[in-house]
Amino acid sequence: MKTVLIFPPQWSPLQPYLSIPSLSAYLEMHGYSVVQKDLNIESYDIFLSPEHILSMKQKIKERFELLDNKERLSVKEQEKFVAFFMGMSKASRIHECISEAMTLIKNEDNFYNINDYNKSMNTINEALSITSLAYFPTNLSLFSFTIDNFDYSISELFKATIDEEINPYIQIYKDNLLKPIVNLKPDLVCISIIGTEQIIPGLTIARLLKLETDSHINIGGSIFSRLVDVLLSRKELFTTFFDSVITLEGEKPLLELVKHIENKKDLKSVPNLIFLDGESVCKTDISRPERIDNLPTPSFEGFPLDKYLSPLLVLPYLSSRGCYFNKCAFCDHSYIYGNRYDPRDIKKVVDDLNKLTNKYGCHHFTFSDECISPSRFDKLSDELINTKSTIFANADIRFEKGFTSELCNKIYNSGFRVFYIGMESANNRVLSFMNKGIDKDSILNIISNSSSAGIWNHVFYFLGFPTETETEAEETLDILISKKDQIHSSGGSTFLLGKDSKVAHNPKKYSVKNIKIDQKKDLELWYNYDIDVGLSNEMAQRLLSSFKEQIEKDNCDYCWSSIPREHLLIYLSRYRVSDLKDMIKIPYIKQDPRIYYNDYLNDNAILYMHKHLAVHTINFDITELINNKFNSPIVSELTNVVYNEKSKKIFKINNSAKKVIDLLDNVNTVGDVINKIAINYGISLKEARIKCNRLFTELLNNDIVGIANSTGSIPRLDPTFGRST
């Protein structure tokens, strides 16, 4: 019996995900061997290779030339034209520096220089944006994958999983990742889909495997557990993508599915299963889940642990299933666990962590629990300290009064460095209405206790819970500003009405009306709605955007909010919270080249184009497209432009200026250029010098060219100029 477990894109490539390591260990405990494939990290490894970026550059160029050769561009085509134009220049630069960026992110030696770190992360994100452009209107980043015209309907799903123009995964599956799975000739392939970003990539590989193998294709994970009603009514999903779906917790059902396939038994006795039986979709009974204490330590065997984008290995760990509170009106996280709470014995938790440390050399763990209670954290910290465990970890908690100063100090001493805390609101009425079970005083006390202990506090909040007023929302924002020394980073959003939340199940109680369920959007898990009282979603979004813009401008520490939790944990395992402030890059005020370069602009100087700039002659006035904001069709017009890939600025130049710029080849001196222009245009040297110097000054002022003396040495800016103290 050959079983392959697959974790598909798209998910964070900074650490493995826990689903298939848990299932794999369970099957192995019962005597079944398993092959694990993390196609997510394998995909990122390809996307971030120089070879792939070069191929994407060619793809972008081909798409650009198709538009550039047209006589006119429609409004929709104009946006693509600009995007492809910018992408070609970006791809050339990123191709040269992506390897260096990847090395830094994976290398502990340089990782802790925050300026180099930010530069490398930006390079990696830009590399992924090149793939996005090549498959426009697809958007791929480190933490998301979307296709702009995908509306979560099954009809669009069918199109997206075969459309090689917009789906970047089809080609890399066919070229790189599909064949090794097919060659294994598995009897069973299970694909874990736990996020909406995985739906298209996950079902793309499922569709290809269904075509290329005779394997039984099974889907598991939380997403399709929420779509049982859709599965039961859409037979075509089973004929095209998969043979069965396991819902809710998967250990027992998967073990039974393996046994039934091995023994060629009828699947009707496999629990938690939805499958196609002849012409009908069948659903079996739900079984009682396996107790978490009966589960083995997760196994990461077969994972390419060296490929994850972190300098030190970070592994996920789950010490409990479900939420011990489970009363918040907005939340539906515990749905997959049947709204039950099952904590693992503390001694087994610490034993698991020590096993993972010894086996994989891992000392950094991200706890995936919905939240850990004060009493449980007290016991966990004692056990970690008593066993002299050498771990660093982060965890989600609630603002419970039990997180005293003494407990927070103990938690820090046991190795925990970051708390992720759902505040949601700082207004007592709103907190009570959403049944959060906390109040403003407890929020203030816990952030004080934990920050004093040396723990980093990352606070989550959202605006626009039904009936929340603008004044109440501002109370939440005020606490983020007034307590910025204790709330070290934050993540904000607007309220989303989840399909399985208590608000959705009882809308009248929460003053929600007209829930807009679009029957065509079969896979939609969040709904729009109307309200009579409080902030609308649009008003909440405007308030949130304004706040984020302001806090980013006023609070230099805000940049830590965007650092992924795995990397933040690694930083805080080495540095104290107070140390991170000192790492923020000192603001730099650029020196005015008109002042600095005056003494160097002479006949012996050499002007050269910066590497991040390029001159292009194209068939449409791209500056006009941008200035008119793509509001009307445009006809072709031969245009010379200089594109600054770093600042994303485009300068339109005339033919005379282009001829001068073409002479700036790192060989011709300023005097040489002036002489050649005088000869070419039949004008005096004096007139040529006036015209050229005027252009040279403009080029320098716009940072289009740099300047060197005749020996090639480039004058350096005063390193202290413009730096704040």
N, C-alpha and C positions, 0 to 999 in steps of 0.2 A: 504493500500500500504506500504510494508516494503522495505526500501532501506538501503543497507549497503555500506559504502564507505571504501575502503581498501587502505592503503599505504604500499606496500610490501617492503621487504628487496631488495637490500642492500643500505643503506644510512647512513649518520652520526647519531649515537645514542646519540648525545650530546644535541639535541633539536628536537622538532617536525618539520615536514616539513609543508609548508603552503597550499599545494594544496587542500587536502580534508577539512581542516577547513574553507577555503573560500567557497568551494562548499556546504558544509553542512549548513553554515549560510545562503546562498542564498536560498537553498531549504526550510529551516525552515521559512525564511521570507515569502515564498509563501505558507506556511501552511502544509508542508510535514515534518514528523519526520524522522530522520536519525540516524543510528548507525554508529559510526566511529571506525575503527580498525587500529591501527598502528602496523602492524605485524613486522615492522622493529625493533622497540624497544622491542617488545615481544620476537623476535628471539634472540636478543643480551642478553636479560635477561636469556634466557635458555643457550645459548652458554657460558656465563660467570658464570654459577653456578657450585659449587663443584661437584654436582651429574653428570652433563654433562661431566665435565672434566674426572671424574673417568670412565665413560662409554667410553669416547674417548681413554683413556689409554688402556682399554681392547681391543678395536677395533684395535689400533695400534699394540698391542702385538700379536694379532692373525695374522695380516698381516705380521709382522716381522717373526713369527714362520714358516709361510708358505714358506718364502724365506730361512730361516735358515736351514730348513730341506731338502733343495735341494742339489744335488751333485755338481752343478755348477750354476753360475749366469751369465746371459747375461749382456751386457753393460747397458741396460735400467734397469734391475733388481738391479744392483749394487747401482745406485743412490737411489732407493727406500729403499734398505737394510740399507744404512747409515742413511737416513732420519728417518726411523722407529726406528732404534736403538737409535738415539739421542732423539726422541720424547718420548719414554717410560720413560727415566729418567726425562725429563722436566716435563712430566705430573704429576709425583709423587710430585715434588716440588711445581708446580703451584697449585695443588689441595689443598695444605696446606695453601697457602697464598692468594688465589684469593679473599676470602671474605674480608680480611683486605684491600686489594687494592681497592675493590669496595666501601668499607665504606669510605676510605679516599677521593676518587674522589667525593663522594656524600656528604661529611661532610665538612662544612666550617671551622671547628676548625683546621684541619690539612692540608687543601688544599693549604694553602699559604706557606708551607715549600717546596721550589722548589725541594730540594733533595728527599723528601718523595713523592712529586708529580711525579717526573720523574720515580722514582722506581715503583710507582703504575701503571703509564701508561705503563711502560715496561712490568709489570706483566700481565696487561690486554691484551696487544698485543701478548705476549707469549701464553696466554690462548687461544686466537683465532688461533694462529699458530698450536696449538694441534689439533683443529678441522680440520685445513687445512691438517695436516699430516694424520689424520684418513681417509680423503677423497682425498688423493693424486691422481692427481696433482692439486687439488683445492687450491686456495689461498684466505683466508678470513682475513681481518683486520678491524680496526675501520672505514676505509674510502674507502675500495675497496672489490670487490668480482670478481674473475676471475677463469676460468677453462682453464688450459694451452692449451688443444687441442680443445677448442671451437673457431671456425673460423668465427663466425657470419653468418653462412649459416643456412637456415631453416632446412636442413636435420640434422645438428648437434644439432639444437635447439630441435627437436623432441626427439633425443636421450638423451640430457642432462636433460630434464624435467621428465624423467622416470628412469634415471640411479642412483640407490641408492648407488652405489659405489663411485660416484664422486659428487653427489648433496646432501649437508648436510641438505637442507631445506625439502626434502621429508619426512624424518623421524620426524622432529619436527612439521611439519604441521600435519601429521597423528596422532602423539602421543599427541599433545598439542593444536594446533591452528585451526585446521579445524573443529572439532566437534562443538565448540561454535557458529561458523558461520552457519553451517548446521542446528543446532537446532533452529536458529532464523527463518528458513523457509522464507528467503527473496524472494521478487518478482524480485528484481533487485540488482545485485552486481556490483559496479564500482571499478575498480582497476587503480590507478594512477601510471603510469610508466614515470618517468621524467629523468632517467639516464640509460646508457647502462648496469651498474652493476645490475639493477633491471630486466632486460629482462628475465633471466633464473628463478630467484626466483619468479618474478611476474607472469610469464606464468606457472610456476609449480603450484602455488595456483589456478590459473585460470583453469588449466586442471583438478585438483582434484575436484574443485567446479562444473565443468561441468559434471563430472562423478557422483558426490554425490548429486546434487540438480537439480531441474527443473528451477532454477533461470535464468533470462536473465543475461548473463555475458558481461559486457561492459568494454572496455579498454579506458583510456584517458591519457593525458599527452603529453609532447613535443616529445618523441621518435617516437611514431607511427604517429605523425603529419608529420614527416619527411620521412615517409616510405609509403606514399599513393600509389605510383606506385607499390610497392611490394604487398600491401594489395589487390589491385584490380586484381592482377594476380595469387594470391595464395589462392584458395578456401579452401584448407585443414587447413589453420590457423583458419578459422571460424568453421569448423566442429570439430576441436580438442580443441581449447583453449577458444574461445569467440564467442559471437553472434553478437557483433557490436563494432565499434571503433568511438569515438568522436575525431575530429581533432580540432586543434587551441584552442581558448579560450572556456571553457566548460560550463559556467553558463547557458546561454540560451538553448543550445542543451540538456544539462542534464535535465533541467526542462521540456522541451518538451518530452524527452524520458520517464521520469517518468509519465507524463500525458498520453502518448500514451500507455504505458504498462498497466497503471491502467485501462484505458478505452478500452483496446484490439483493438487499432486502427492500421492502416497500418503505418509502420515506414517511408514511403517515404516522409512524410511531416516534419520529424524531421531534422532540419538543421545540417550541419557539420557531418553527419553520414555516415559511411561505414558499410554495413551489407550484409548478405547472404539472397537473396530473391529467394527461390527455388534453382536452380542450378547456379544462377548468383550472382556475387558480385556487389552491387549497391552503388553509391555515390550520396548523396543529395547535394543540393545547399549550399553554404557558406552564413551564415547570418551575419549581422552587430553585432559586439560584444556589450555586455552590457557595458555602460559607467562605469568607475571605481567609479564615484561619486554616482552611484545608488546602489553600493554594500554595504552590511552590514559589521559590524566589524566581523572578523573571529571568529569562535567558536571552542574552544578546548575541548568541553564537551565530556566526555568519554575517553579522552586520559589519560594514566597512568603517570601523570606528575612527580610522584616521582621516576620513573624508569630511567629517562634520566641521562646520566653520567656527571652531573654537580652539584656542591654544591648549586647553586642558579638557579632558573628557568630562562632560556633564551628562548624567543619566537621570531619567525621570523615575519617580517612585510614588506608589499609591499605598498609604497606610490605612485608608478606610474607603468604603464605597457609600455614596450618598451623602446627604447633609444632615448633621445632627439637629439643626434648627428647622429647616425645611418649611418655613412659614411665609417667606417673603412673597408678596403678591405678584411681583414682576418676574420672578425667576422660574425657569423650567429645567434647570440643570440636572435635577435628580430624577427626571422622567425615565432615563435609561435604566435607573436602578429600581424602578417601581416604587419610588418615593419611600424607600427603606434606607436605614443607616446600619452599616455593618463595619465596625472597627476591628482591625487586626490586633492580636495580642502584642503588647509593647515589646516583650522579649523577642518575639518573632520578627518584629519590625527592625530592631537593632541588629539581630542576627542576619537578616537580609542585607542590610546596609554593609555590614562587615564582610559578608560573602562577596558582594559586588565590588567592594574595595579591594579585597584580596585577589579576586579573579581577573578584574579588568584594570586594576590600578587607578580606580576612580575615587576621588575624594569630594566631588562636587555633585550635589543632588538637588533637583527641583521637585518638591513634593506636589503631587497633582491632586491632593485631597480638595474637596469643595471648601473645607475649612477645618481647622484643628481647634478643639475647645481648650480653655485654660487648664482644666483638670487633666486632660489627656496630654497636653504639652508639658505639664509638671512631671508626669510619670516618664514621658519620653526623654526629657532633659536629664532626669536622674539616671536613667538607664544608659544614656550616651556617655555621661560623665563617669559613671561607675565602671563601665567597660572600656574606658579610655579610647573611645572611638575617635577617629581623626577625620571627621567629615565637616564640610561646610554646606549649608543648605538654605533654601528659602521656603516659605510656606504662606498659604492664605489663612487669614484669621478673621474673626468678627470683632467688632468693638465691644467686647465683653468686659464687664467690671472686674472679672477674675484675673485679667492681665495686670497684676500689680507690679510695682517697681521691683520687688524682690523676684517675682517670677520672670520678668523680662530680663533681669540680670542673669538668672540661671539659664534661660533659653539662649542668651548670647554666649555664655560660657560653654554650652553644649555644642556650639558650632553654627547656630542659625544667624544669618546676617541680614536677611531681608524679610519684611512682612509685606504681603499684598493684602490690602484691606478694603472691603467694599463699604464705603461711607454712603454712597448714593446721594444723600442730601444731608445738610446740616440744620435743617429746619424741623423742629420737633413735631409740628402738625403733619408735615409730609411724611416724616419717618413713621409716625404712628399710623397714618392712613395706608401706607404701603406695607404695614405690619413687619417692619424691619427689626423690632425688638431691641432697639438701642435709642439713646437720646444724645443731645449735643454735649452734655457734661461727660458722658462716657467717652465720646470721641476725643474731647480735649484731654481727658485724663490718660487715655491709652497712648496717644501720640507723644505725650510728655514722658510717660514711663518708658516706652520702647526706645525713643530717641535718646533719652538719658542713659540707657543701657548700651548704646552704640549700635542699635539696630536701625537699618534704613527703612523708612516708611514710604511705601508707594500706595497712594490712595486712589481708588476708583470712584467716580461720581457720574451722574447723568442728570440732565435737565429735561423738564417737560413731562414728569409723571402726571397722570391725569389730575386735574384741579390745581396743580402747582401754579402759583402766581409769579410774576416777574420779581416781586420783592422777596418772595421765599427762595427763588432760584439764586438771587444775588446774595442771600445769606450763605449759601453753599460756596459761592465763588469768593466771598469775603474771607472765609476761614482758610481757604487755600493760600490767600495772600498774607493774611495776618499771622499765620502759623508756618510760613515758608521755611523757617529754621527747623521745624519738627516734621513737616510734611515735605520730604526731600524730593519726591517726584509724584506725578499724578497722571491719570488717564481719564479723559472725559468724553462723553458722548451724549446723544439725546435718547430719550426713552424709546425702546422698540417693543411693540406688542407681539410677544412670542405666542405661537400657535398653542402651546401646551401650558401657558402661564395661568395663574389664578385670575388675573385680570381678564384674559380672553374667555375663561370659563364662566365668569360672572361679571360681564361688562357693566350691567346696570349699577351694581354696587360701587363701581369706580367711576361713574359718570361718563362712561364710554358708550358711544352709540355709532350705528352704521359701520360696523366692522366690514371693511371692503375685501371680501374674499373673491378673488378673480378665478373662476372655475377653469380658465385656460392655463393659469400658472400652477400646474399640478404640484410642482416641487417647492412652492413657496412656504417658508416657515415663519415669516413675520408679516404682519398685516398693517395696512393703513386704517385709520378710523377718524371719526369726528368727535369733537367735544363742544360743550357749551360754556364751560368754566375753565379758566386758567390758560396757560401758554399752549399755543398750537405748536406742532412740530417745527414749522417754518420759523416761528418766533424763537423757539428754543435753540434752533440751529444758528440763527443770527447772533443771539446772545452768547452762545458757546464760542463761535468763531471770533467774535470781538474780544472775548476774554482771553482766548488762547493767544491771539495776536499781541495783546497787551502784556500778558505775563511773560511771553517769550522775549519781548523787548525789554522789560523791566527787571527780569530775574535771570541772571547769567547761569544759575544752576539748573534752569529749566531744561537745558540740553540733555540732562541725564534721564529725563522722562522718555526719550526716544531710544535709549540704549537697551537692547534686548535683555531679558531677565537672566539668561545664561551668562552673558558677558558682564552684566552688573555684579552678579554673584562672584565671578572670578576676580573682578576688581576688589570687591569688598572682602574677599578672603585674604587679600594682600595688604589692603589699606584700610584705615579708619574712615568713617563717614566724613569727618572734618578734613581729611586729606584730599578728598575728591574735588573740593572747591578750588584748591590750589592748582589743579590740573587744567582748569578751563583756560582755553587759549586767550591770551591777552589781546584785546581789541587792537586792530592795526589800521591806522589812517594812511592811505596811500599818498606817497609824495607826488606832488604836481610835476610832471616831466617838463613842463614849460620852464620851470625854474631850474631844475637840475641839469637838463641837457643843453641849455643855451651855449655853454662853453665848449661842447663837444661837436656841435653841428658845423663842421668845417670841411674843406675839400678833401682832407685825408681820412675823414670818418667813413665808416661803412654802416649802412643801414641794412637791416635784415628783417624778414617777416618772422613773427613769433610762430612757434610750432603749433599753437592752438588756433592759428588763423589760416585761412585759405581764400584764394581768389577764384571765383567761378563766373562763367558766362552761361546764363540760362535763358530759356525762352519766355519766361514770365517775370514781371516785376514783382518779386516776392515781398518787397517792402510795402508795395501798395496793397497786396493781399492782407498783410498783417495789420496795416493801419486802418483798412476798411472793415476789419474783423469778419471777413468772409461773408459779406452781406449781399453780394450780387455776382453773377458770372463775370469772367474776365477773359479778354482775348490775348493772344501771344504777343510779346514785345521783347526783343532781344535786350538783355539787361546784364550789366557787370555788377557783381556784388563781392564784398569782403565779409566773410562770416567769422565772428569771434566765438569759437565753440565753448570757451570758458564762461563768457558773460552772456552767451546766447543772443548777442546783438548782431544785426545785419546792416552793413553800410552799403548804400548804392553809390557807385563811382562811374564817371564817364570814361570814354575810350582813352582820352589823353592820360588820365590818372592811372588807368590800367597799364598803359605802355610804360609809365614811369615805374610802377610797382613791379612789373615783369623784369626790370633791370636790377632790382634789389636782390642779387643772387649770392650774397656773402663774398663776392669778388670785386665787383664794381664799387669804387669809392664814390662819395657824394660828387666830387669833381668829375669823375668819369660819367656819371649819370647826367649831370648838367651839360657836359660836352655833347653827348649823344643826342640829347633832346634838342639842343641848338641845331645840330646837323640835320636831324630827322625833320624838323619843322621849319628849317631855313630862317631861324631867328638869331639875334645876337646873343652872345654869352650872358650879357647883363640881363636881358629879358628872360632868358632861360633860367638864370639863377633866381630871379624874383619869383617866377612861376613855380619852380621846383621847391624853393625854400618855403613858400606858402603851403604847398602840398605836404612837404616833409613835416612841417610844424603841426599840421592837422593830423597827419598819421601818427605822430608821436603823442599828441594830446589824447587821441582816442586809443592809445596803447595798441595800435595795429603793427607798429614796427619797433624794434629795439635798435640801439646804437652801440657801435664799437669803434675803437680807434684803428688806425691802419695796420697795427700789429695783431689785431683780432682780440685783444683783451677788452672785456666789457666792463665799463665803470659800474661799481656797485653802489646801491643806495646806502646811505648812513643807516646802520641797523637800529639805531636808537630813535630815528626820526619818526614822529607820529605815534609812538607807543605811549599808551596811558600808563600811569604809575599808581 
